């Protein structure tokens, strides 16, 4: 008997179907030699003392898709993302990124992925140029200066390039963090509430840059967000967690219809209260 069945008798472990097709047909898939999905989360569990923070979570993220990982505070999203990045070792199960087990061989794929969160600050005493240069070198980016020049144009950073990062506004820091996350042209991009600190206009600007980048590069994105409108705009599929477990998954519009709600906000609230 699985842990989910022990907690909720008869509860089925939900998996994102491998035969599904993206809801957004303009999201290309990056063509490479790796078989299988970009991200695979398999029977993933994490226990802290007596508390199961993540409890037999299963889902995949096909290459070229944007998948939303949703849930209230304490649902297990951050712990799941940390295990996908290889920063936390699972109690059971595993996370695979581009075919590599992240608890065992994450060094093999770290150069092909990246992460962005407004809650993780870049070194504040370095200028924007210095930060981008340091991370470009850490990721082994060829022609770092040329790549930085592209990102400066994409994210309109020319006016802050030589300013100390710690003294930038929240919106400016978010744009710099997003540029850092794309410095190595990642195949897999993990985003943790990327527009949380932005006003609506600047948030929409960042979303537009992300859509354009994904369409151009075919990057796979796993997005955690509390902005359901953002999720509906960006995501082909969503995985909703509550108390460490997956409680629903599907295309955003399908979930609204399935739970007879008016929008994804209402679905989120309903599942947070009853799951």
C-alpha positions in Angstrom: 0.0 0.0 0.0 1.3 3.4 -1.0 1.7 6.3 1.5 -1.1 8.2 -0.3 -3.4 5.2 0.1 -2.4 5.0 3.8 -3.4 8.6 4.4 -6.4 8.7 2.0 -7.7 5.2 1.4 -8.4 4.6 -2.3 -6.7 7.8 -3.4 -5.0 7.4 -6.8 -1.5 8.6 -7.4 -1.9 11.2 -10.2 0.5 11.4 -13.0 0.8 13.8 -15.9 0.0 11.7 -19.0 2.9 11.2 -21.3 0.7 11.2 -24.3 -0.7 14.7 -23.6 -0.1 17.5 -26.0 0.6 21.1 -25.1 -2.3 23.5 -24.8 -0.2 26.2 -26.4 0.7 25.0 -29.8 3.2 27.8 -30.3 5.5 26.4 -27.6 8.2 24.5 -29.5 10.1 21.5 -28.2 13.8 21.8 -28.1 15.2 19.0 -30.3 18.2 17.1 -28.7 19.5 13.6 -28.2 17.9 13.1 -24.8 14.9 10.7 -24.7 12.0 11.2 -22.2 10.6 14.3 -20.5 12.7 17.3 -19.3 11.7 16.8 -15.7 10.3 13.6 -14.1 9.2 13.4 -10.5 8.8 9.8 -9.4 7.2 8.7 -6.1 8.9 11.7 -4.4 8.8 11.9 -0.6 10.6 14.1 1.9 10.2 13.6 5.6 11.3 16.0 8.3 11.2 14.2 11.7 7.5 13.1 11.8 6.2 15.4 9.1 5.9 14.4 5.4 6.6 17.7 3.6 6.3 15.9 0.2 4.2 12.7 0.1 4.5 10.4 -3.0 4.4 13.2 -5.7 4.4 12.1 -9.3 4.4 14.3 -12.4 6.5 15.0 -15.6 7.3 18.1 -17.5 7.6 17.4 -21.3 10.2 19.2 -23.2 9.2 22.6 -24.4 6.2 22.9 -22.0 5.5 25.3 -19.2 4.0 23.5 -16.2 2.7 25.3 -13.2 3.4 23.9 -9.7 0.7 25.4 -7.5 -0.4 25.2 -3.9 -0.8 27.2 -0.7 1.9 28.0 1.8 3.2 24.8 3.2 1.9 22.7 0.3 5.4 21.3 -0.4 6.2 23.2 -3.6 9.5 24.7 -2.4 10.7 21.4 -1.1 9.8 19.7 -4.4 11.6 22.4 -6.4 14.7 22.0 -4.1 14.7 18.3 -4.7 14.4 18.9 -8.5 17.4 21.1 -8.3 19.3 18.5 -6.3 19.6 20.8 -3.2 17.6 18.5 -1.0 18.0 14.7 -0.9 14.6 12.8 -1.1 13.6 10.5 1.7 12.2 8.2 -1.1 11.6 8.4 -4.8 13.7 10.6 -7.2 13.7 13.6 -9.5 15.2 13.3 -13.0 16.2 16.3 -15.1 17.2 15.7 -18.7 17.6 12.0 -17.8 19.9 12.5 -14.8 19.0 11.6 -11.2 19.5 14.9 -9.4 20.4 13.3 -6.0 23.2 11.4 -7.7 24.4 13.1 -10.8 23.2 16.7 -10.7 26.6 18.0 -11.8 26.0 16.5 -15.2 23.0 18.8 -16.0 23.5 21.9 -13.8 25.0 23.8 -16.8 21.8 23.1 -18.8 19.3 24.5 -16.2 18.8 27.6 -14.1 16.6 29.1 -11.4 15.1 32.4 -10.6 13.2 33.7 -7.5 12.8 37.2 -6.1 13.4 35.7 -2.7 17.0 34.6 -3.5 19.2 37.7 -3.7 22.2 38.1 -5.9 25.4 39.4 -4.3 24.4 42.9 -3.3 27.9 44.5 -3.4 28.5 43.6 -7.0 27.3 45.7 -9.9 24.8 44.2 -12.3 27.6 43.8 -14.9 29.8 42.0 -12.3 27.0 39.7 -11.2 26.1 38.6 -14.8 29.8 38.1 -15.6 30.4 36.0 -12.5 27.4 33.8 -13.2 28.3 33.6 -16.9 31.7 32.2 -16.0 30.3 29.8 -13.4 28.1 28.4 -16.1 30.9 28.2 -18.6 29.1 30.5 -21.0 31.2 31.1 -24.2 31.5 34.8 -25.2 30.1 36.0 -21.9 30.3 39.7 -22.9 28.3 39.1 -26.0 25.6 37.1 -24.1 25.4 39.9 -21.4 24.9 42.4 -24.2 21.9 40.4 -25.5 20.4 40.2 -22.0 20.9 43.9 -21.4 18.9 44.6 -24.5 16.2 42.0 -23.8 15.6 43.2 -20.2 16.4 46.9 -20.7 19.3 46.9 -18.1 21.5 49.5 -19.8 20.7 52.2 -17.2 21.6 50.0 -14.2 24.4 47.9 -15.6 27.1 49.6 -13.5 25.0 50.2 -10.4 25.5 48.1 -7.2 22.8 45.4 -7.3 21.9 45.7 -3.6 20.7 49.3 -4.2 18.3 48.6 -7.0 14.6 48.7 -6.7 12.6 45.4 -6.3 11.5 45.6 -10.0 15.1 46.2 -11.2 16.4 43.3 -9.1 13.8 41.0 -10.6 14.9 41.9 -14.1 18.5 41.3 -13.2 17.7 38.0 -11.6 15.7 37.0 -14.8 18.7 37.9 -16.9 21.0 35.8 -14.6 18.6 32.9 -15.0 18.9 33.0 -18.8 22.6 33.7 -18.9 23.4 30.1 -19.9 20.5 29.7 -22.3 19.0 27.0 -20.1 17.1 24.0 -21.5 15.2 23.8 -18.1 14.2 26.9 -16.2 12.7 26.8 -12.7 10.8 29.9 -11.7 9.6 30.5 -8.1 7.0 33.4 -8.2 9.0 35.3 -10.7 6.8 38.4 -10.8 5.8 38.5 -7.0 7.6 41.9 -6.4 6.4 43.6 -9.6 3.6 46.0 -10.3 1.0 44.7 -12.9 2.5 46.6 -15.8 6.1 45.4 -15.2 4.9 41.8 -14.4 3.1 41.7 -17.8 6.3 43.0 -19.4 8.4 40.1 -17.8 5.8 37.5 -18.8 6.0 38.8 -22.4 9.8 38.4 -22.3 9.4 34.9 -21.0 6.9 33.9 -23.7 9.1 35.3 -26.4 12.2 33.6 -25.0 10.5 30.2 -24.7 9.1 30.4 -28.2 12.5 31.3 -29.6 14.5 28.8 -27.6 12.1 26.0 -26.7 13.0 26.1 -23.1 11.1 23.9 -20.6 9.7 25.9 -17.6 8.5 24.8 -14.2 6.7 27.7 -12.7 5.5 28.2 -9.1 3.2 31.2 -8.7 0.3 32.4 -6.6 -0.9 34.6 -9.5 -3.6 32.4 -11.2 -4.0 34.8 -14.1 -0.3 34.5 -14.8 -0.6 30.7 -14.6 -3.5 30.7 -17.1 -1.4 32.9 -19.5 1.8 30.9 -19.3 1.1 27.3 -18.5 0.2 24.4 -20.7 -0.6 22.3 -17.6 -0.7 22.7 -13.9 0.0 20.4 -10.9 -1.8 21.5 -7.7 -0.4 20.4 -4.3 -1.9 20.4 -0.8 -0.3 19.1 2.4 2.6 17.5 0.4 0.4 15.6 -2.1 -0.8 16.2 -5.6 -4.5 16.8 -5.4 -5.3 17.8 -9.0 -3.6 18.3 -12.4 -4.7 19.2 -15.8 -4.9 22.0 -18.3 -6.0 25.2 -16.5 -9.2 25.5 -18.5 -10.0 21.8 -18.0 -9.6 22.2 -14.2 -12.0 25.2 -14.1 -14.6 23.1 -16.0 -13.9 19.9 -13.9 -14.5 21.7 -10.6 -17.3 23.8 -11.9 -15.5 27.1 -11.0 -15.5 30.4 -12.7 -11.7 30.6 -12.9 -8.4 29.1 -11.7 -8.4 31.3 -8.6 -11.6 29.7 -7.5 -10.2 26.2 -8.2 -7.1 27.0 -6.1 -9.2 28.2 -3.1 -11.6 25.3 -3.3 -8.7 22.7 -3.3 -6.8 24.5 -0.6 -9.8 24.2 1.7 -11.1 20.7 1.0 -8.0 18.7 0.0 
